[in-house]
Amino acid sequence: MTRIVRAASEHIGAVLEIERAAFSQPWTYNSLLEETQAPQSRFMLAADGARVLGYAVTRYYPDWAEILRIAVAEGSRGRGVGSMLLGDAQARACESGASRVLLEARADNAAALEFYRNRGFITVGLRAGYYASPGGDAVLMEKSIAPRRGDIGDW
Ligand SMILES: CC(C)(COP(=O)(O)OP(=O)(O)OC[C@H]1O[C@@H](n2cnc3c(N)ncnc32)[C@H](O)[C@@H]1OP(=O)(O)O)[C@@H](O)C(=O)NCCC(=O)NCCS
């Protein structure tokens, strides 16, 4: 059964493997580790027992949240793991009082853009030349959500 759990230092090795396969500019071991401890961040894993299937890193601010990373191991894609991670990030955003969720994706990452569009995100901007090696534009996406301030559990 796939569960969403908080990432800790012992998971970083498995996350790094997914990260390096999924992104042309992967985060380093240390930057991933820092996100497990950053007070504004939630670094969540989709795990099946001890196996890490995917992860999401989201930062929460008073009125909005930003998804910095969502990635699923290649062999586990297309089975709803990414949707679970996105749903969890969005639920936490609601509970923290945010009214919108933002993210950036590469303009040439058609699968990711489609994934987000199908889940209610709309394009709100384009950052030309935002990415280096390989170069590319960033699409800014946003989704409005209904905040439920004061309803925070153990998030
Ligand atoms: C974007 C990503 C996180 C989606 O994760 P996922 O676990 O495949 O997501 P889901 O299974 O919930 O949904 C994937 C969608 O692709 C479709 N799909 C079908 N087979 C698929 C496959 N083999 N691989 C990927 N997607 C597939 C699903 O039907 C679903 O379509 P829908 O949007 O119409 O529902 C994943 O593709 C990924 O890790 N990509 C690389 C990293 C990345 O680009 N991250 C986002 C940039 S910020």
Ligand as a Chemical Component Dictionary entry (heavy atoms), coordinates in Angstrom:
data_LIG
# 
_chem_comp.id                   LIG 
_chem_comp.type                 NON-POLYMER 
_chem_comp.pdbx_formal_charge   0 
_chem_comp.three_letter_code    LIG 
# 
loop_
_chem_comp_atom.comp_id 
_chem_comp_atom.atom_id 
_chem_comp_atom.alt_atom_id 
_chem_comp_atom.type_symbol 
_chem_comp_atom.charge 
_chem_comp_atom.model_Cartn_x 
_chem_comp_atom.model_Cartn_y 
_chem_comp_atom.model_Cartn_z 
_chem_comp_atom.pdbx_ordinal 
LIG C1  C1  C 0 4.877  14.466 -13.465 1  
LIG C2  C2  C 0 4.968  13.197 -12.571 2  
LIG C3  C3  C 0 5.346  13.597 -11.151 3  
LIG C4  C4  C 0 3.586  12.511 -12.549 4  
LIG O1  O1  O 0 3.664  11.400 -11.659 5  
LIG P1  P1  P 0 2.757  10.090 -11.897 6  
LIG O2  O2  O 0 2.894  9.220  -10.705 7  
LIG O3  O3  O 0 3.049  9.504  -13.203 8  
LIG O4  O4  O 0 1.321  10.775 -11.889 9  
LIG P2  P2  P 0 -0.120 10.069 -12.018 10 
LIG O5  O5  O 0 0.043  8.604  -12.218 11 
LIG O6  O6  O 0 -0.911 10.530 -10.853 12 
LIG O7  O7  O 0 -0.712 10.767 -13.318 13 
LIG C5  C5  C 0 0.031  10.728 -14.531 14 
LIG C6  C6  C 0 -0.767 11.030 -15.738 15 
LIG O8  O8  O 0 -0.075 10.466 -16.868 16 
LIG C7  C7  C 0 -0.780 9.329  -17.383 17 
LIG N1  N1  N 0 0.092  8.178  -17.600 18 
LIG C8  C8  C 0 -0.284 7.005  -18.060 19 
LIG N2  N2  N 0 0.747  6.180  -18.192 20 
LIG C9  C9  C 0 1.801  6.844  -17.796 21 
LIG C10 C10 C 0 3.169  6.508  -17.697 22 
LIG N3  N3  N 0 3.637  5.316  -18.064 23 
LIG N4  N4  N 0 4.003  7.423  -17.226 24 
LIG C11 C11 C 0 3.547  8.609  -16.841 25 
LIG N5  N5  N 0 2.263  8.983  -16.947 26 
LIG C12 C12 C 0 1.390  8.115  -17.418 27 
LIG C13 C13 C 0 -1.766 9.029  -16.299 28 
LIG O9  O9  O 0 -2.903 8.412  -16.869 29 
LIG C14 C14 C 0 -2.092 10.403 -15.761 30 
LIG O10 O10 O 0 -2.889 11.093 -16.705 31 
LIG P3  P3  P 0 -4.035 12.133 -16.272 32 
LIG O11 O11 O 0 -3.313 13.434 -15.996 33 
LIG O12 O12 O 0 -4.907 12.194 -17.469 34 
LIG O13 O13 O 0 -4.674 11.565 -15.047 35 
LIG C15 C15 C 0 5.988  12.171 -13.145 36 
LIG O14 O14 O 0 5.723  11.981 -14.506 37 
LIG C16 C16 C 0 7.461  12.574 -12.982 38 
LIG O15 O15 O 0 8.081  12.238 -11.971 39 
LIG N6  N6  N 0 8.037  13.248 -13.990 40 
LIG C17 C17 C 0 9.449  13.657 -13.919 41 
LIG C18 C18 C 0 9.663  14.785 -12.960 42 
LIG C19 C19 C 0 8.819  15.980 -13.325 43 
LIG O16 O16 O 0 8.706  16.337 -14.487 44 
LIG N7  N7  N 0 8.204  16.591 -12.289 45 
LIG C20 C20 C 0 7.343  17.731 -12.450 46 
LIG C21 C21 C 0 8.099  18.948 -12.813 47 
LIG S1  S1  S 0 8.070  20.114 -11.522 48 
# 
loop_
_chem_comp_bond.comp_id 
_chem_comp_bond.atom_id_1 
_chem_comp_bond.atom_id_2 
_chem_comp_bond.value_order 
_chem_comp_bond.pdbx_ordinal 
LIG C1  C2  SING 1  
LIG C2  C3  SING 2  
LIG C2  C4  SING 3  
LIG C2  C15 SING 4  
LIG C4  O1  SING 5  
LIG O1  P1  SING 6  
LIG P1  O2  DOUB 7  
LIG P1  O3  SING 8  
LIG P1  O4  SING 9  
LIG O4  P2  SING 10 
LIG P2  O5  DOUB 11 
LIG P2  O6  SING 12 
LIG P2  O7  SING 13 
LIG O7  C5  SING 14 
LIG C5  C6  SING 15 
LIG C6  O8  SING 16 
LIG C6  C14 SING 17 
LIG O8  C7  SING 18 
LIG C7  N1  SING 19 
LIG C7  C13 SING 20 
LIG N1  C8  SING 21 
LIG N1  C12 SING 22 
LIG C8  N2  DOUB 23 
LIG N2  C9  SING 24 
LIG C9  C10 SING 25 
LIG C9  C12 DOUB 26 
LIG C10 N3  SING 27 
LIG C10 N4  DOUB 28 
LIG N4  C11 SING 29 
LIG C11 N5  DOUB 30 
LIG N5  C12 SING 31 
LIG C13 O9  SING 32 
LIG C13 C14 SING 33 
LIG C14 O10 SING 34 
LIG O10 P3  SING 35 
LIG P3  O11 DOUB 36 
LIG P3  O12 SING 37 
LIG P3  O13 SING 38 
LIG C15 O14 SING 39 
LIG C15 C16 SING 40 
LIG C16 O15 DOUB 41 
LIG C16 N6  SING 42 
LIG N6  C17 SING 43 
LIG C17 C18 SING 44 
LIG C18 C19 SING 45 
LIG C19 O16 DOUB 46 
LIG C19 N7  SING 47 
LIG N7  C20 SING 48 
LIG C20 C21 SING 49 
LIG C21 S1  SING 50 
# 
